[in-house]
Amino acid sequence: MASEVKLFAIREVSEMTGVNPVTLRAWQRRYGLIKPQRTEKGHRLYTQADIEKIRLILSWLEKGVAISKVRPLLEGQVSDVASQQEDSDGVALILSALSDCRRGKLEQLLSQLMKEYPLPMFIEKVVEQVDTQVNDPANPLQAMQQALWQSTLIEQCASLVSKTRKRSGRKAMLLSFEPAQDGITHYIWLAALSLSNEGYSVTLLNNLPFNSKLHGLEAAVSQQAFESVVVIGESKLPPAILKQLARVDSECQCPVSLRGSIAAIHADWVQQLKGAQSNGRG
């Protein structure tokens, strides 16, 4: 008797591969890359072979193959990966929309690309490349393009975070003590979207003051039952804030973590916190 084929729900596949359900559905609907089975109620079910195919798709995307060029590779119609490397097309289209100040076109492009690519890949292959081009000192339109690019990207992230918030049970608080003028607000919102993709309902507090501890933080974490506090930033945090974050972790029993350059800047503090977490919750 043949053994039954194990099937996985879309949320399980997302956790196994790092590709969120929206992207998995886009790969199926728009490009026909994956063909999951369906339950009687229409829910998608994936086999182990589907999961391996998703990982293969990710490997090609990492090599710079455009998502629109993946299907011929899957079907063996072409073997030359180099000829399919056109992932700069999206960047070029975004830069064109920025040059023409076409916000509607920019929104359309971002909506499409953010569905088609896993978030870390979207950041690396789109966001960082656009930032480099826009922030070039030789770019005479730098100020206008930067403002349009960042505001539109932030709006897209905020919309996606809001949608996830309505159906997520776990709560995370994302804090940033970076001034808005530092030009990284769009990365803060991308971090919020990353947490959202991890299944959290995200509350974002940014542009917080450096000069003292954040009054009311412990009470808010406890009263609203946050399960995670994440701090993102590029600048060294003052001792008073680090002490407060350690108290949140220990007294509120809410894990605190750092993202961005501050994770490296405060590496020793992070290790101490992990040790305290292991001793206190082990």
C-alpha positions in Angstrom: 0.0 0.0 0.0 1.5 3.3 -1.1 2.1 5.8 1.8 0.1 9.0 1.8 1.7 12.1 0.4 2.2 14.6 3.3 0.5 17.9 2.5 1.3 21.3 4.1 -0.9 24.4 4.5 0.2 27.7 3.1 1.1 29.1 6.5 3.3 26.1 7.2 5.1 26.5 3.8 5.6 30.1 4.5 7.3 29.3 7.8 9.5 26.6 6.2 10.6 28.7 3.2 10.5 32.3 4.5 8.2 33.2 1.6 5.0 34.9 2.8 1.5 33.6 1.7 0.9 36.7 -0.5 4.0 36.0 -2.5 3.2 32.3 -2.8 -0.2 33.2 -4.2 1.3 35.7 -6.6 3.8 33.1 -7.9 0.9 30.8 -8.6 -1.6 33.3 -10.1 0.7 35.6 -12.1 3.4 33.2 -13.2 2.1 29.7 -12.8 5.3 28.6 -10.9 3.5 26.5 -8.3 0.3 24.5 -8.6 -0.8 23.5 -5.1 -3.7 21.1 -4.5 -7.0 22.5 -3.1 -9.2 21.3 -0.3 -13.0 21.2 -0.8 -13.1 24.7 0.8 -10.5 26.0 -1.6 -7.5 26.1 0.8 -4.1 25.5 -0.8 -2.1 22.4 0.2 1.5 21.9 -0.9 3.6 18.8 -1.2 7.3 18.4 -0.3 8.1 18.6 -4.0 6.3 22.0 -4.1 8.5 23.1 -1.2 11.6 22.1 -2.9 10.5 23.9 -6.0 10.0 27.1 -3.9 13.5 26.8 -2.6 14.8 26.4 -6.1 12.9 29.5 -7.2 14.5 31.4 -4.3 18.0 30.2 -5.3 17.4 31.6 -8.8 16.1 34.9 -7.4 19.2 35.1 -5.3 21.3 34.8 -8.5 19.5 37.8 -10.0 17.0 36.0 -12.2 13.8 38.1 -12.6 10.7 36.3 -11.3 9.2 36.7 -14.8 12.0 34.6 -16.2 11.9 31.7 -13.7 9.3 29.5 -15.4 11.4 28.6 -18.4 14.1 27.5 -16.0 11.7 25.4 -14.0 10.4 23.7 -17.2 13.9 23.2 -18.6 13.3 25.3 -21.6 16.5 27.3 -21.0 19.6 26.3 -19.1 21.6 29.6 -19.3 20.8 31.4 -16.0 22.9 34.4 -17.0 20.6 35.1 -19.9 17.7 35.4 -17.5 19.3 37.9 -15.0 17.2 41.0 -15.4 16.2 41.8 -11.8 17.3 45.4 -12.5 14.2 45.9 -14.6 12.0 46.8 -11.6 14.6 49.3 -10.4 14.8 51.0 -13.8 11.0 51.3 -13.9 11.0 52.8 -10.4 13.7 55.3 -11.2 11.8 56.3 -14.4 8.6 56.9 -12.3 10.6 58.9 -9.8 12.1 61.0 -12.6 8.7 61.8 -14.0 7.2 62.3 -10.5 4.5 59.7 -11.3 3.3 58.6 -7.9 0.5 56.4 -9.2 3.0 54.4 -11.4 5.4 54.1 -8.4 2.6 52.7 -6.2 1.7 50.2 -8.9 5.3 49.0 -9.2 5.8 48.7 -5.5 2.6 46.8 -5.0 3.6 44.3 -7.7 7.2 43.9 -6.6 6.4 43.6 -2.9 4.0 40.7 -3.7 6.4 38.9 -6.1 9.6 39.0 -4.0 10.3 37.9 -0.4 10.8 41.0 1.7 14.6 40.5 2.4 15.2 40.1 -1.4 13.0 43.1 -2.2 15.1 45.2 0.2 18.4 44.0 -1.2 17.6 44.0 -4.9 15.2 46.9 -5.1 15.2 49.3 -2.1 19.0 49.4 -1.6 19.6 49.8 -5.3 17.0 52.6 -5.6 18.5 54.3 -2.6 21.9 54.2 -4.1 20.8 55.7 -7.4 18.5 58.4 -5.8 21.1 59.5 -3.2 23.9 59.9 -5.7 25.4 63.4 -5.1 25.4 63.9 -8.8 21.6 63.5 -9.0 20.1 67.0 -9.5 16.6 65.7 -8.5 17.8 64.0 -5.3 15.7 65.9 -2.8 12.4 65.5 -4.7 13.0 61.9 -5.7 14.1 60.9 -2.2 10.9 62.4 -0.7 8.6 60.8 -3.2 10.4 57.4 -3.0 10.4 57.2 0.8 6.9 58.5 1.3 5.4 56.1 -1.2 7.3 53.1 0.2 6.3 54.0 3.7 2.6 54.2 2.7 2.8 50.8 1.0 4.4 49.3 4.1 1.9 50.9 6.5 -1.0 49.6 4.4 0.3 46.0 4.5 1.1 46.3 8.3 -2.4 47.6 8.9 -4.0 44.7 7.0 -2.0 42.1 9.0 -2.7 43.8 12.3 -6.4 43.1 11.9 -5.9 39.3 11.8 -2.9 38.8 14.0 -3.2 37.9 17.7 0.4 38.3 18.9 1.5 41.8 19.6 5.0 43.3 19.0 6.2 46.8 19.7 8.8 48.4 17.4 10.8 51.3 18.8 13.1 53.7 17.0 15.1 56.5 18.6 16.4 57.7 15.2 15.5 61.3 14.2 13.3 61.5 11.1 15.8 63.6 9.3 18.3 60.7 9.3 16.6 59.4 6.2 16.0 55.8 7.4 12.3 56.0 8.2 11.5 53.8 5.3 13.8 51.1 6.7 12.0 51.4 10.0 8.7 50.7 8.3 10.3 47.8 6.3 11.3 46.4 9.7 7.6 46.8 10.9 6.5 44.9 7.8 9.1 42.1 8.5 7.6 41.7 12.0 4.1 41.7 10.4 5.2 38.9 8.1 6.3 37.0 11.1 2.7 37.0 12.4 2.8 40.0 14.7 0.4 42.8 15.1 2.9 45.7 15.2 2.7 48.9 17.1 5.4 51.3 15.8 6.8 54.2 17.9 9.5 56.1 16.0 11.4 59.4 16.3 11.6 58.8 20.1 13.9 61.1 22.1 17.4 60.0 23.0 17.8 62.2 26.1 16.0 60.0 28.7 14.2 56.9 29.4 10.7 56.4 27.8 8.1 57.0 30.5 5.2 54.6 30.5 7.0 51.9 28.4 6.8 49.2 31.1 3.2 49.9 31.8 2.2 49.8 28.1 4.0 46.5 27.5 2.4 44.9 30.5 -1.1 46.3 30.1 -1.3 45.5 26.3 0.4 42.1 26.7 3.1 42.7 24.1 5.0 39.5 23.4 8.0 41.2 21.8 9.8 44.5 21.9 12.1 45.3 19.0 14.4 48.3 18.8 15.8 49.3 15.4 18.4 51.9 14.8 21.8 52.9 13.6 23.0 55.1 16.5 24.3 54.1 19.9 21.7 54.1 22.6 22.3 55.9 26.0 22.7 53.8 29.1 19.4 54.9 30.6 17.4 53.5 27.6 19.4 50.2 27.7 18.7 49.8 31.4 15.0 50.4 30.8 14.9 47.9 28.0 16.6 45.3 30.2 13.9 45.9 32.8 11.2 45.4 30.2 12.7 42.1 29.3 13.1 40.9 32.9 10.2 42.5 34.8 7.6 42.4 32.1 8.7 39.0 30.8 8.7 40.4 27.3 11.7 39.5 25.1 13.6 42.6 23.8 15.8 42.4 20.7 17.8 44.8 18.6 17.9 45.2 14.8 20.0 47.4 12.6 23.5 48.6 13.4 22.6 48.9 17.1 22.6 45.1 17.3 26.4 45.2 16.6 27.0 48.4 18.5 25.5 46.8 21.6 26.6 43.2 21.0 27.9 42.8 24.6 24.6 44.1 26.0 22.7 41.7 23.7 24.7 38.7 24.9 24.1 39.7 28.5 20.4 40.0 27.8 20.3 36.6 26.1 22.0 35.1 29.1 19.5 36.6 31.5 16.7 35.4 29.3 18.1 31.8 29.4 18.5 31.9 33.1 15.2 33.4 33.8 13.0 31.5 31.4 14.9 28.2 31.0 
